[in-house]
Amino acid sequence: MNRRQFLSLSGTFTGGMLVLPDFLYAFGSQNNSGLLTEEQCLVFIQLNGGNDGLNTFVPFDDPNYYYNRPKIALSKDDVVSKNNGMAFHPALKDFAQIQQNGDLTVIQNVGYPEPNRSHFRSQEIWQTASASNQYINEGWLGRYLDLQCKEHTPTAGINIDNIDNLALKGNEPNAITVKDPNRFKPKTETDETAKLSNNPQLDFVRKIANSATEGAEDIQKALAKSTSENSYPKTNFSKNLEWIARLIKGNLNSKVYYTSLGGFDTHDNQLAIHKNKLTELNDAIFSFYTDLKNAKLLQNVTIVVFSEFGRRVKDNGNGTDHGTAAPLFIIGGSNKGKIIGKNPDLTNLDNGDLKFETDFRSVYATLLKQKLNFDYSKIGINNTPLTTIF
């Protein structure tokens, strides 16, 4: 069984169900005003397709930007929140507002050595925290949860998506994929000793299916404690974030939440497509941010927005092709609201691509150490954490 089949099959078996281990109730006794490590959670938002970082956080003051992108460069008059030669795409006006509030950090030129321009492989590298020539079966968050959970805890991590995420895959199914939170209903109890086959991978999937029957009543109680906000846009991605907010507000503290937004593979018609996708991203995240801030939970929730790679520096006439380094955004979690790293150097390229400055695994190490109080080296990450995010 290959990984694509595993992810598809396990996503089918979870069927949109969600279950809760006992330790996920940390928010229930907090006063919502302190900043305690054990109350922290991480929310990862993956932009699938390779988001064009240069047209997201724009080096508007660099003439090389306009020289290389005669067809798709954004006008200096249109970009917003200009700061030290950089500015946001006009669709990200609320990102700019969040940064002005001191709640958004931009890390420039994030990538990794010997970059891979395949969507599938680069996503795999990000999700396993492997080197570009290394193949790991478990995700970096799955390995963390294997060590964090003293016993099998089915929803220590929650992925709200249509397919399971390799980042959360460990030796134990300590994370679950949720397709439709409206289907959080008790199911008929299954025989945990039964096997799908003699294939251990299929048996692992069966364990996930059995896990989906546990704690459904607790989910209903948690959802009953929180309400939906009318401010969220009517998109699937926005609904995913709304459900994550409800789970957090409902005293259901998973350590890790994950979701994604696709459509960033802008080889053609980029200006229109990218504007639409960034608008969808901006509006949903601002609603999520506002929801958490109003609930006085933003200091406990760290939101990470990233893509598997950026795009080529030079446009292809109507869009951009697969590239390498790109900005990564951190929202909430009492971050310092800084711009970290140098502005993209468009005169010193690697075969037409940006050279990375910050290894994404240094970001992971920072999150594990500072937000989850975990020794990142235990899961094979040896990169030095950043000291300027939080």
C-alpha positions in Angstrom: 0.0 0.0 0.0 1.5 3.4 -1.0 1.1 6.6 0.9 -1.5 8.0 -1.5 -3.7 5.0 -1.0 -3.2 5.1 2.8 -4.2 8.7 3.1 -7.3 8.2 0.9 -8.4 5.0 2.7 -7.8 6.4 6.2 -9.7 9.6 5.3 -12.6 7.4 4.2 -12.6 5.5 7.4 -12.6 8.5 9.7 -15.8 9.6 7.9 -15.9 13.1 9.5 -16.0 11.8 13.1 -14.0 13.3 15.9 -13.1 11.9 19.3 -11.6 13.4 22.4 -8.9 12.2 24.9 -9.2 13.3 28.5 -6.1 15.6 28.4 -7.7 17.9 25.8 -9.7 19.9 28.4 -6.9 22.3 29.4 -8.9 25.4 28.4 -11.8 24.4 30.7 -10.0 25.6 33.9 -8.0 28.5 32.5 -8.8 32.2 33.1 -8.2 33.2 29.4 -5.7 35.9 30.5 -2.5 34.1 31.2 0.1 32.6 28.9 0.9 29.1 30.1 2.8 26.6 27.9 0.4 23.8 28.6 -2.5 25.8 27.3 -0.9 26.5 23.9 -2.1 25.0 20.6 -0.8 25.4 17.0 -3.0 25.9 13.9 -1.4 25.1 10.6 -2.8 26.5 7.3 -1.2 25.0 4.3 -1.5 26.9 0.9 -1.5 24.1 -1.6 0.0 24.6 -5.1 2.9 26.8 -4.3 1.9 30.3 -3.3 3.7 33.2 -5.1 5.5 34.8 -2.2 6.8 37.8 -4.3 3.3 38.8 -5.1 2.0 38.1 -1.6 4.6 40.1 0.4 5.9 42.4 -2.3 9.4 44.0 -2.7 7.7 47.0 -4.3 10.8 49.2 -4.0 13.1 46.9 -5.9 13.4 47.7 -9.7 14.4 44.1 -10.3 10.9 43.0 -9.2 9.3 45.0 -12.1 12.1 44.0 -14.6 11.5 40.3 -14.0 7.7 40.5 -13.8 6.6 42.9 -16.6 3.2 41.1 -16.9 2.2 40.4 -13.3 4.1 42.9 -11.0 1.8 44.8 -8.6 1.9 48.5 -8.8 3.5 50.5 -6.0 0.3 52.4 -5.7 -1.8 49.3 -5.1 0.2 47.4 -2.4 -0.6 48.1 1.2 1.2 48.7 4.5 4.5 49.7 3.1 7.5 49.0 5.4 11.2 49.0 4.5 10.6 48.3 0.9 8.0 45.5 1.4 4.2 45.6 1.4 1.2 43.3 1.2 -0.8 42.4 -1.8 -3.9 44.7 -1.8 -6.1 41.6 -1.1 -4.3 41.1 2.2 -5.5 44.4 3.7 -6.5 42.6 6.9 -3.1 40.8 7.2 -1.7 44.3 7.2 -4.1 45.4 9.9 -3.2 42.3 12.0 0.5 43.2 11.7 -0.2 46.8 12.7 -2.0 45.4 15.7 1.3 43.7 16.6 -0.1 40.2 16.1 1.6 39.1 12.8 5.2 38.2 12.1 6.5 37.7 8.6 9.5 35.4 8.1 11.0 36.1 4.7 12.7 33.6 2.4 11.7 30.4 4.1 12.8 27.2 2.4 15.3 24.4 2.6 18.6 23.2 1.0 18.4 21.5 -2.4 14.8 22.4 -3.0 12.4 20.1 -4.8 9.9 21.7 -7.3 7.5 18.8 -7.3 4.3 19.6 -5.4 3.9 16.2 -3.9 7.6 15.8 -2.9 8.0 19.3 -1.5 4.8 18.9 0.6 6.2 15.6 1.9 9.5 17.3 2.9 7.6 20.0 4.8 5.2 17.5 6.4 8.0 15.1 7.6 10.7 17.8 8.2 13.1 15.6 6.2 16.1 16.6 4.2 15.4 16.9 0.4 17.1 13.5 -0.2 15.6 11.8 2.9 12.4 9.8 3.1 10.5 9.5 6.4 7.2 7.5 6.8 6.0 9.5 9.8 5.1 13.2 9.9 6.9 15.6 12.2 3.8 16.4 14.2 2.9 12.7 14.3 6.3 11.9 15.8 5.8 14.7 18.4 2.4 13.3 19.3 3.8 9.8 19.6 6.1 11.1 22.4 3.6 13.6 23.8 0.8 11.1 24.3 1.4 8.5 27.0 -1.3 6.4 25.6 -3.4 6.3 22.4 -5.2 9.6 22.2 -7.2 9.7 18.9 -7.5 13.5 18.6 -4.3 14.9 20.0 -4.1 16.4 16.5 -7.1 17.4 14.4 -7.0 17.8 10.6 -10.0 19.4 9.1 -9.8 18.5 5.4 -10.9 15.9 2.8 -7.8 13.8 3.1 -5.4 12.8 5.9 -2.3 14.9 6.3 1.1 13.1 6.5 2.4 15.7 9.0 0.1 14.2 11.6 0.9 10.5 10.8 2.7 8.7 13.6 3.2 5.1 14.9 -0.1 5.6 16.7 -3.2 7.3 15.2 -3.1 10.2 17.6 -4.7 12.5 15.1 -7.9 12.3 13.1 -9.2 13.8 9.9 -12.6 15.6 10.1 -14.5 16.0 6.9 -17.8 17.3 8.2 -18.1 18.3 11.8 -21.9 18.0 11.5 -21.3 14.3 11.5 -19.9 14.1 15.0 -22.4 11.5 16.0 -22.0 8.2 18.0 -21.6 5.2 15.8 -22.3 1.5 16.6 -19.4 0.1 18.6 -17.0 -2.0 16.6 -14.9 -4.9 17.5 -11.4 -3.6 18.2 -9.9 -7.1 17.9 -11.1 -7.5 14.3 -8.7 -7.1 11.5 -9.2 -5.8 8.0 -6.5 -8.1 6.7 -3.0 -9.3 7.5 -1.6 -6.1 6.3 -0.5 -3.9 9.2 -1.1 -0.7 7.4 -4.7 -1.7 6.8 -5.0 -2.7 10.5 -3.7 0.8 11.4 -6.5 2.2 9.3 -9.0 0.0 11.2 -7.7 1.4 14.5 -8.4 4.8 13.2 -11.9 3.7 12.3 -12.4 2.3 15.8 -11.1 5.5 17.3 -13.8 7.5 15.5 -16.4 5.9 17.7 -14.9 7.2 20.9 -16.0 10.3 22.7 -18.7 11.5 20.3 -20.8 12.6 23.2 -18.0 14.8 24.5 -17.7 16.4 21.1 -21.4 17.3 21.1 -21.0 18.9 24.6 -18.0 20.8 23.5 -19.7 22.2 20.4 -22.7 23.1 22.6 -20.4 25.3 24.7 -19.4 27.4 21.7 -21.3 29.4 19.1 -20.9 30.1 15.4 -20.0 33.7 14.5 -21.9 35.3 11.6 -18.8 37.2 10.6 -17.2 34.3 8.8 -17.4 34.3 4.9 -19.4 31.6 3.2 -16.5 29.5 1.9 -15.4 26.0 2.7 -12.0 27.2 3.9 -13.6 29.7 6.2 -16.0 27.1 7.6 -12.9 24.9 8.4 -11.5 27.8 10.5 -14.8 28.5 12.1 -15.0 24.9 13.3 -11.5 25.0 14.6 -12.4 28.2 16.5 -15.5 26.5 18.0 -13.5 23.5 19.1 -11.0 25.8 20.8 -13.7 28.0 22.4 -15.6 24.9 23.5 -12.8 23.9 25.8 -11.6 21.2 23.5 -7.9 21.8 23.4 -6.1 19.7 20.8 -2.4 20.6 20.7 -2.4 20.7 16.9 -5.0 21.7 14.3 -4.4 21.5 10.5 -6.3 22.6 7.4 -5.5 23.7 3.9 -6.5 26.0 1.1 -5.8 25.0 -2.5 -5.6 26.8 -5.8 -2.2 28.5 -5.7 -0.6 26.8 -8.7 -0.7 30.0 -10.8 1.0 29.1 -14.1 -1.6 31.1 -16.0 -4.0 34.0 -15.4 -2.2 34.7 -12.2 -3.3 38.2 -11.4 -7.0 37.3 -11.2 -6.6 33.8 -9.7 -4.1 35.0 -7.0 -6.2 38.0 -6.1 -9.2 35.7 -5.6 -7.3 33.1 -3.5 -5.6 35.8 -1.3 -9.0 37.4 -0.8 -10.4 34.1 0.4 -7.4 33.6 2.6 -7.5 37.1 4.1 -11.2 37.2 4.8 -11.3 33.8 6.5 -8.2 34.3 8.6 -9.3 37.8 9.7 -12.6 36.3 10.9 -10.8 33.5 12.7 -8.3 36.0 14.2 -11.2 38.3 15.4 -13.1 35.4 16.8 -10.2 34.2 18.9 -9.3 37.7 20.0 -12.8 38.4 21.1 -12.8 35.2 23.1 -9.5 36.3 24.7 -7.8 33.1 23.3 -5.5 34.6 20.7 -2.5 34.5 23.1 -2.9 30.8 23.4 -3.3 30.0 19.7 -0.4 30.3 17.2 -1.5 30.3 13.5 1.1 29.3 10.9 0.5 30.1 7.2 2.8 28.5 4.7 3.1 26.9 1.2 5.3 24.0 -0.1 7.3 26.5 -2.2 7.2 29.9 -3.8 7.3 30.7 -7.5 10.0 31.6 -10.0 11.2 35.2 -9.9 10.7 35.8 -13.6 7.1 35.6 -14.9 6.2 33.2 -17.8 4.1 35.8 -19.6 0.9 35.3 -17.8 1.8 33.6 -14.5 4.7 32.0 -12.7 6.2 28.5 -12.5 7.4 26.5 -9.5 10.1 28.1 -7.4 11.7 27.8 -4.0 11.7 30.2 -1.0 8.7 32.2 0.1 7.5 34.1 3.2 5.8 32.3 6.1 3.3 34.1 8.4 2.8 33.7 12.1 -0.4 35.1 13.7 -1.3 35.1 17.4 0.5 33.3 20.2 1.9 36.5 21.5 4.3 36.8 18.6 6.4 40.0 18.4 4.9 41.3 15.2 8.2 41.6 13.3 9.5 41.2 9.8 12.3 38.6 10.2 14.9 38.2 7.5 16.3 40.3 4.7 14.2 41.5 1.8 14.3 39.1 -1.2 17.6 39.5 -3.1 16.6 39.5 -6.7 20.1 40.0 -8.0 21.6 36.8 -6.3 19.4 33.9 -7.5 19.9 30.2 -7.7 19.1 29.2 -11.3 16.4 31.9 -11.4 15.0 31.2 -7.9 15.2 32.9 -4.6 17.8 31.5 -2.2 16.4 30.5 1.1 17.5 32.3 4.2 15.5 30.6 7.0 15.1 26.8 7.0 11.5 25.9 7.7 12.7 23.3 10.3 14.1 26.2 12.4 10.5 27.5 12.5 9.3 24.1 13.6 12.0 23.9 16.3 10.9 27.3 17.6 7.2 26.3 17.8 8.0 23.0 19.6 10.3 24.6 22.1 8.5 27.9 22.8 4.9 27.0 22.4 4.7 23.3 23.3 7.7 23.1 25.7 9.1 20.1 23.7 12.6 19.1 22.8 12.6 19.2 19.0 15.7 17.1 18.8 13.7 14.1 20.0 11.9 13.9 16.6 15.1 14.4 14.6 15.0 18.2 14.1 18.5 19.6 14.6 18.0 23.1 13.3 18.5 26.1 15.6 15.3 27.7 16.8 14.6 31.4 16.0 14.7 33.8 18.9 12.9 36.7 17.3 9.3 35.3 16.7 8.0 35.2 20.3 
